[in-house]
Amino acid sequence: EWTTGKGLGGTSAVNGMLFIQGLASDYDHWAELGNQGWAYQDILPYDEKVRAMVLGEMAGELRYPHPLITAFIEASQSLNLDTKIRTVSQKKGWRNSSAEAYLTPIKHRNNLTVLTDVLVTRLLIENAVVTGVEYLQHQQYKQIFCTKEVILSAGTLATPKILMLSGVGPAEELQQHGIKPIHNLNGVGKNLQEHPAFLITYETSVPTINSELTFGNALSNFARWFLKGRGPLTTPVSQAITFLNTQPNAKSPTVFLECTALEFRLTNQATDEKPPYSIMLAPILCHSETRGYVSLNSNNPLDKPKIHYEFFACENDLKNLIQSLKITRQLMATPALAPLVIEEKIPGSAIKTDAEIANHIRKTAVRSFHNAGTCKMGHDDMAVVDDKLRVHGIKNLRIADCSIMPTIVSVNTMVTALTIAEKCADMILTDSTSIST
């Protein structure tokens, strides 16, 4: 199952509350691909604006730090690894989604209307010009018209679906579903990228957050969070991040390693009892070489799209994650962490050879819920938008979400999604001003 955030704030309303900006090398690579205005120095002001909007004066501090995380930071530094305490998208211990940060403060503006319980079914296009949007609300199809532009921000999975339902996409595929092609754009839905990951857990000799999240502590934990914004219920999905280079000549990190003093399951594959004292680490591939695609199931907007993505279709992806486990084991054996660790539980010390590690990773790998790339920015035959986020061949239409990433950023995608939106807003204002003058 692939998931999306359906609600105000999108996935920021349900994600792990981790705030991290894309690396300089990510944006510089976009610029190297020919996208003007997207180098790191160009993007930095928008990144900082997002930081100010989402974090404010609280600076995204962890509200419940754990001593094991301090030991993890010390251990990482002893191996000369780039590591840092996580910044979180919270304010005083409460989730601060993009809706809370951007929409709530201006929700009473006269020039803002927010519609909910709505499914966008298609764009209204006449002579290659977008004139409005059709949507379904309470079992009724309705239309709304624009005087300037439509900004499509439905996310990596839904944005290409809406384009294809509107007749914008691979013409042959659209015709197979009885959709009249308005503009043949072969890149729509292609270039799907993710951050493959797997989990490593250790039983520890010191209490972790698992031991505090018990039924007996439920009332006190709730009170600490609700009244003071403190305690274990403020814990994000990760409390520290370390960057790994699993290739000797890599110019930028190949894997980012998440660490949390809390063990949980992302799949139902592991059913053994979780130790009360345990720490979990997740090596996550920064840039998978694998590419998938999103296509239509039918011309019915109520049908979910088809999603094709094959883990480890490229052997280098697996090799990088194999090496990440070896580095993680070195990390856990450092003087800072070794006294606090009893044993490796998953995958377990019996898993030693590359073949054994590869087999374990193949069986247990998970997605990081960082979908990107299906309407990529660029100027080649597979590009969907230009570097001003305007859809090629269609007027009055821009896309502003993770689908426009030509290559996925090295880290969690939420902040970059907001950075894209900030830059898009600025470009719209700039273009509007130039037209009016």
C-alpha positions as CSV (number, residue, x, y, z in Angstrom):
1,E,0.0,0.0,0.0
2,W,1.2,3.5,-1.0
3,T,-0.1,6.3,1.2
4,T,-0.9,10.0,0.7
5,G,-1.9,12.7,3.1
6,K,-5.6,13.4,2.5
7,G,-6.4,16.5,4.5
8,L,-5.4,20.1,5.2
9,G,-1.6,20.1,5.4
10,G,-1.3,17.0,3.3
11,T,1.2,14.4,4.6
12,S,2.6,17.0,7.1
13,A,-0.6,16.3,9.1
14,V,0.4,12.6,9.6
15,N,4.2,12.3,9.1
16,G,7.0,11.7,11.6
17,M,7.4,15.5,12.3
18,L,11.0,15.6,11.1
19,F,12.3,18.9,9.9
20,I,15.3,18.7,7.7
21,Q,16.2,20.8,4.6
22,G,17.5,19.2,1.4
23,L,21.3,19.1,1.1
24,A,23.2,21.7,-1.0
25,S,24.3,18.9,-3.3
26,D,20.7,18.0,-4.0
27,Y,19.8,21.5,-5.3
28,D,23.1,22.0,-7.1
29,H,22.4,18.8,-9.0
30,W,19.0,20.1,-10.1
31,A,20.8,23.2,-11.4
32,E,23.4,21.1,-13.2
33,L,20.5,19.4,-15.0
34,G,19.7,22.8,-16.6
35,N,17.1,24.1,-14.1
36,Q,18.0,27.8,-13.7
37,G,17.3,29.3,-10.3
38,W,17.4,26.0,-8.4
39,A,21.0,25.9,-7.1
40,Y,21.5,25.8,-3.4
41,Q,22.3,29.5,-3.1
42,D,19.1,30.3,-5.0
43,I,17.0,28.0,-2.8
44,L,18.5,29.0,0.6
45,P,16.2,32.0,1.1
46,Y,13.1,29.9,0.6
47,D,14.4,27.2,2.9
48,E,15.0,29.8,5.6
49,K,11.5,31.2,5.1
50,V,10.0,27.7,5.5
51,R,12.1,27.3,8.7
52,A,10.7,30.6,10.1
53,M,7.1,29.7,9.2
54,V,7.1,26.1,10.5
55,L,9.5,26.4,13.5
56,G,9.3,30.0,14.5
57,E,11.1,31.0,17.7
58,M,11.0,27.5,19.1
59,A,13.6,26.3,16.6
60,G,12.1,22.8,16.5
61,E,13.7,21.6,19.7
62,L,13.3,18.0,20.9
63,R,10.9,18.2,23.8
64,Y,11.9,14.9,25.3
65,P,15.6,14.1,24.7
66,H,16.9,10.7,25.7
67,P,20.4,9.9,27.0
68,L,20.8,7.1,24.4
69,I,20.6,9.7,21.7
70,T,23.4,11.7,23.4
71,A,25.5,8.5,23.3
72,F,24.6,7.9,19.7
73,I,25.8,11.4,18.8
74,E,29.1,10.8,20.6
75,A,29.6,7.5,19.0
76,S,29.0,8.9,15.5
77,Q,31.4,11.7,16.1
78,S,34.1,9.3,17.2
79,L,33.8,7.7,13.7
80,N,33.9,11.2,12.1
81,L,30.4,10.9,10.8
82,D,28.2,13.9,10.1
83,T,25.5,13.7,12.7
84,K,23.0,15.9,14.4
85,I,20.1,16.0,16.8
86,R,16.8,16.0,14.9
87,T,14.8,19.2,14.5
88,V,11.1,18.6,14.7
89,S,8.1,20.3,13.1
90,Q,6.4,21.1,16.4
91,K,5.5,24.1,18.4
92,K,5.6,23.6,22.2
93,G,5.3,19.8,21.7
94,W,2.3,20.0,19.3
95,R,2.5,19.0,15.6
96,N,2.9,22.1,13.4
97,S,1.7,20.9,10.0
98,S,1.9,23.1,6.9
99,A,-1.8,23.9,7.4
100,E,-1.2,25.1,10.9
101,A,1.9,27.1,9.8
102,Y,0.5,28.7,6.6
103,L,-3.3,28.3,6.5
104,T,-4.6,28.8,10.0
105,P,-3.1,32.3,10.5
106,I,-4.9,33.6,7.3
107,K,-8.0,31.5,7.2
108,H,-10.3,34.5,7.8
109,R,-9.1,36.4,4.7
110,N,-11.8,37.4,2.3
111,N,-9.9,36.3,-0.7
112,L,-9.4,32.7,0.6
113,T,-11.9,29.9,0.2
114,V,-11.1,26.4,1.4
115,L,-13.2,23.5,0.1
116,T,-13.0,20.1,1.9
117,D,-14.5,16.7,1.2
118,V,-13.5,17.2,-2.4
119,L,-11.9,15.0,-5.0
120,V,-10.4,16.8,-8.0
121,T,-11.5,14.8,-11.1
122,R,-9.8,16.7,-13.9
123,L,-8.6,20.1,-15.2
124,L,-10.7,22.0,-17.6
125,I,-8.6,22.7,-20.7
126,E,-9.5,24.6,-23.8
127,N,-7.1,25.0,-26.7
128,A,-4.2,24.0,-24.4
129,V,-5.1,26.6,-21.8
130,V,-6.4,25.6,-18.3
131,T,-9.6,27.5,-17.6
132,G,-10.6,25.8,-14.3
133,V,-11.0,22.6,-12.3
134,E,-13.7,19.9,-12.1
135,Y,-14.3,18.3,-8.7
136,L,-16.6,15.9,-6.9
137,Q,-18.1,16.9,-3.7
138,H,-20.9,15.1,-1.8
139,Q,-21.5,12.9,-4.9
140,Q,-22.0,15.9,-7.2
141,Y,-19.7,17.0,-10.0
142,K,-18.9,20.8,-9.9
143,Q,-16.7,23.2,-11.8
144,I,-14.8,26.2,-10.7
145,F,-13.1,28.6,-13.2
146,C,-9.9,30.6,-13.0
147,T,-8.9,34.0,-14.4
148,K,-5.2,33.4,-14.2
149,E,-3.5,30.2,-13.2
150,V,-4.2,26.8,-11.6
151,I,-1.6,25.4,-9.2
152,L,-1.7,21.6,-9.0
153,S,-0.3,20.3,-5.7
154,A,-1.9,16.9,-5.3
155,G,1.3,15.1,-4.5
156,T,3.5,12.6,-6.3
157,L,0.8,10.0,-6.8
158,A,-2.3,12.1,-7.5
159,T,-0.8,14.9,-9.5
160,P,0.1,12.7,-12.5
161,K,-3.3,11.0,-12.2
162,I,-5.1,14.3,-12.5
163,L,-3.0,15.3,-15.4
164,M,-3.7,12.0,-17.3
165,L,-7.5,12.2,-16.5
166,S,-7.4,15.7,-18.0
167,G,-5.8,14.4,-21.3
168,V,-2.2,15.5,-20.5
169,G,0.2,12.6,-20.5
170,P,1.4,9.7,-22.7
171,A,-1.1,9.8,-25.6
172,E,-1.1,6.0,-26.3
173,E,-1.8,5.2,-22.7
174,L,-4.6,7.8,-22.4
175,Q,-6.3,6.4,-25.5
176,Q,-6.3,2.9,-24.0
177,H,-8.5,4.3,-21.3
178,G,-10.8,6.1,-23.6
179,I,-9.3,9.5,-22.8
180,K,-8.8,12.0,-25.6
181,P,-5.2,13.3,-25.5
182,I,-5.0,17.0,-25.3
183,H,-1.3,17.2,-25.0
184,N,1.2,14.3,-25.4
185,L,3.6,14.5,-22.5
186,N,5.4,11.2,-22.1
187,G,7.0,12.0,-18.7
188,V,3.8,12.3,-16.8
189,G,3.8,9.5,-14.1
190,K,7.3,8.4,-14.9
191,N,10.5,8.8,-12.8
192,L,8.9,7.6,-9.6
193,Q,11.5,7.6,-6.8
194,E,11.5,6.5,-3.1
195,H,13.9,6.1,-0.2
196,P,14.2,2.4,0.5
197,A,15.0,1.5,4.1
198,F,15.2,-1.3,6.6
199,L,15.2,-1.5,10.4
200,I,17.9,-2.5,12.8
201,T,17.1,-3.0,16.5
202,Y,19.2,-3.6,19.6
203,E,18.2,-4.5,23.1
204,T,19.7,-2.1,25.6
205,S,20.7,-2.2,29.3
206,V,19.1,1.1,30.0
207,P,15.4,2.1,29.8
208,T,14.1,3.5,26.5
209,I,10.9,5.2,25.5
210,N,9.2,1.8,25.0
211,S,9.3,1.2,28.8
212,E,7.5,4.5,29.4
213,L,4.7,4.0,26.9
214,T,2.7,1.7,29.0
215,F,-1.0,1.5,30.0
216,G,-0.1,2.5,33.5
217,N,1.7,5.7,32.4
218,A,-0.9,6.7,29.8
219,L,-2.7,9.3,31.9
220,S,0.5,11.0,33.2
221,N,2.1,10.9,29.7
222,F,-1.0,12.5,28.3
223,A,-1.1,15.2,31.0
224,R,2.6,16.1,30.4
225,W,2.0,16.5,26.7
226,F,-1.4,18.3,26.9
227,L,-0.5,20.7,29.7
228,K,3.2,21.3,29.1
229,G,4.1,20.0,25.7
230,R,6.6,17.6,27.2
231,G,7.1,13.9,27.8
232,P,7.4,10.8,25.6
233,L,4.2,11.6,23.5
234,T,6.2,14.5,21.9
235,T,8.7,12.0,20.5
236,P,9.1,12.2,16.7
237,V,9.8,9.1,14.6
238,S,13.5,9.8,14.9
239,Q,15.7,11.8,17.3
240,A,19.0,11.8,15.6
241,I,20.4,11.5,12.0
242,T,23.8,10.5,10.8
243,F,25.0,10.6,7.2
244,L,27.0,7.6,5.8
245,N,29.2,7.3,2.8
246,T,29.0,3.6,1.7
247,Q,31.0,4.2,-1.4
248,P,34.7,5.3,-1.2
249,N,34.5,8.0,-3.8
250,A,31.0,9.3,-3.1
251,K,30.8,13.1,-3.3
252,S,27.7,13.2,-1.1
253,P,26.2,10.9,1.5
254,T,24.7,7.7,0.1
255,V,22.7,6.7,3.2
256,F,21.2,8.6,6.1
257,L,20.8,6.7,9.3
258,E,17.9,7.5,11.6
259,C,18.1,6.7,15.3
260,T,15.4,6.6,17.9
261,A,15.3,5.4,21.5
262,L,12.0,3.6,20.7
263,E,11.2,0.5,18.8
264,F,8.1,0.1,16.6
265,R,7.1,-1.9,13.6
266,L,6.5,-0.5,10.0
267,T,5.3,-3.9,8.7
268,N,3.6,-7.0,10.2
269,Q,6.6,-9.1,9.1
270,A,8.2,-9.1,12.6
271,T,5.9,-10.5,15.2
272,D,8.3,-11.3,18.0
273,E,7.9,-9.5,21.3
274,K,9.6,-6.1,21.5
275,P,12.1,-5.9,24.3
276,P,11.1,-3.2,26.9
277,Y,14.5,-1.6,26.5
278,S,15.4,-1.2,22.8
279,I,16.9,1.2,20.3
280,M,16.0,1.3,16.6
281,L,18.0,2.4,13.7
282,A,16.9,2.8,10.1
283,P,19.4,3.1,7.2
284,I,17.7,4.9,4.4
285,L,19.1,5.1,0.9
286,C,19.6,8.7,-0.2
287,H,19.4,8.2,-3.9
288,S,18.0,5.0,-5.2
289,E,18.9,4.2,-8.9
290,T,15.5,2.4,-9.2
291,R,12.8,4.3,-11.1
292,G,9.1,3.4,-11.1
293,Y,6.0,4.9,-12.6
294,V,2.4,5.8,-11.9
295,S,-0.3,5.1,-14.5
296,L,-4.1,4.9,-14.7
297,N,-6.3,2.0,-13.8
298,S,-9.2,3.4,-15.8
299,N,-10.7,6.8,-16.8
300,N,-12.8,6.7,-13.5
301,P,-11.4,9.4,-11.2
302,L,-12.6,7.3,-8.2
303,D,-10.2,4.5,-9.1
304,K,-6.8,4.5,-7.5
305,P,-3.8,4.8,-9.9
306,K,-1.5,1.9,-10.7
307,I,1.9,2.2,-9.0
308,H,4.9,0.2,-10.2
309,Y,8.1,0.3,-8.1
310,E,10.5,-2.6,-7.7
311,F,12.8,-2.5,-4.7
312,F,16.4,-3.1,-5.6
313,A,15.9,-3.4,-9.4
314,C,19.4,-1.8,-9.4
315,E,22.1,-3.9,-7.6
316,N,23.9,-0.8,-6.3
317,D,20.9,0.1,-4.1
318,L,21.3,-3.2,-2.3
319,K,25.1,-2.9,-2.0
320,N,24.8,0.5,-0.3
321,L,22.3,-0.8,2.3
322,I,24.5,-3.9,3.0
323,Q,27.4,-1.6,3.7
324,S,25.2,0.6,5.9
325,L,24.6,-2.3,8.2
326,K,28.3,-2.9,8.6
327,I,28.9,0.7,9.4
328,T,26.0,0.7,11.9
329,R,27.5,-2.3,13.7
330,Q,30.8,-0.5,14.0
331,L,28.9,2.4,15.4
332,M,27.2,0.3,18.0
333,A,30.5,-1.2,19.1
334,T,32.1,2.2,19.9
335,P,33.0,2.9,23.6
336,A,30.1,5.4,23.8
337,L,27.4,2.8,22.9
338,A,28.8,-0.7,23.6
339,P,28.3,-0.6,27.4
340,L,24.6,0.3,26.8
341,V,23.9,-2.5,24.3
342,I,23.0,-6.1,25.2
343,E,22.6,-7.6,21.7
344,E,21.5,-7.0,18.2
345,K,17.9,-8.3,17.8
346,I,17.1,-7.5,14.2
347,P,18.6,-8.7,11.9
348,G,20.7,-10.4,14.6
349,S,24.4,-11.2,14.9
350,A,24.0,-14.5,13.1
351,I,23.4,-12.6,9.9
352,K,27.0,-12.0,8.7
353,T,27.7,-12.5,5.1
354,D,26.8,-10.1,2.3
355,A,24.4,-12.8,0.9
356,E,22.7,-13.2,4.3
357,I,22.4,-9.4,4.8
358,A,21.1,-9.0,1.3
359,N,18.5,-11.7,1.8
360,H,17.3,-10.0,5.1
361,I,17.1,-6.6,3.5
362,R,15.1,-7.9,0.5
363,K,12.6,-9.6,2.9
364,T,12.2,-6.7,5.3
365,A,12.8,-3.5,3.3
366,V,10.2,-0.7,3.7
367,R,9.4,2.5,2.0
368,S,10.0,5.8,3.8
369,F,6.8,7.4,2.4
370,H,9.0,9.9,0.5
371,N,7.5,9.6,-3.0
372,A,8.9,12.0,-5.6
373,G,9.6,12.7,-9.2
374,T,6.6,11.8,-11.3
375,C,6.2,15.2,-13.0
376,K,9.9,16.1,-13.1
377,M,11.3,19.6,-13.8
378,G,13.6,19.9,-16.8
379,H,13.9,20.5,-20.5
380,D,14.4,17.0,-21.9
381,D,11.8,14.8,-23.6
382,M,10.6,13.3,-20.3
383,A,10.3,16.6,-18.4
384,V,6.8,17.7,-17.4
385,V,7.4,21.2,-16.0
386,D,10.0,23.9,-16.8
387,D,12.2,25.6,-14.2
388,K,9.3,28.0,-13.4
389,L,7.1,25.0,-12.7
390,R,4.9,25.6,-15.7
391,V,3.6,22.5,-17.4
392,H,5.2,22.1,-20.9
393,G,2.7,22.7,-23.7
394,I,-0.1,23.9,-21.4
395,K,-0.8,27.5,-20.4
396,N,-2.0,28.7,-17.0
397,L,-0.9,25.5,-15.2
398,R,1.9,25.0,-12.7
399,I,2.8,22.1,-10.4
400,A,4.2,22.7,-6.9
401,D,4.8,19.4,-5.0
402,C,7.4,16.7,-4.7
403,S,6.4,15.3,-8.1
404,I,8.6,18.0,-9.8
405,M,11.8,16.8,-8.3
406,P,14.1,15.6,-11.1
407,T,16.0,13.6,-8.5
408,I,14.8,13.0,-5.0
409,V,16.5,15.0,-2.2
410,S,18.8,13.0,0.1
411,V,16.6,13.3,3.2
412,N,13.0,13.6,4.3
413,T,10.9,15.4,1.7
414,M,8.5,17.6,3.6
415,V,10.7,20.7,4.0
416,T,11.7,20.6,0.3
417,A,8.0,20.3,-0.7
418,L,7.3,23.6,1.2
419,T,10.5,25.2,-0.3
420,I,9.2,24.3,-3.7
421,A,5.9,25.9,-2.8
422,E,7.6,29.1,-1.5
423,K,9.6,29.4,-4.7
424,C,6.6,28.8,-6.8
425,A,4.6,31.5,-5.0
426,D,7.5,34.0,-5.6
427,M,7.7,33.1,-9.3
428,I,4.0,33.6,-9.7
429,L,4.2,37.1,-8.0
430,T,7.2,38.0,-10.2
431,D,5.5,36.9,-13.4
432,S,2.3,38.7,-12.4
433,T,4.2,41.9,-11.7
434,S,6.1,41.8,-15.0
435,I,2.9,41.3,-16.9
436,S,1.1,44.2,-15.1
437,T,4.0,46.5,-15.8
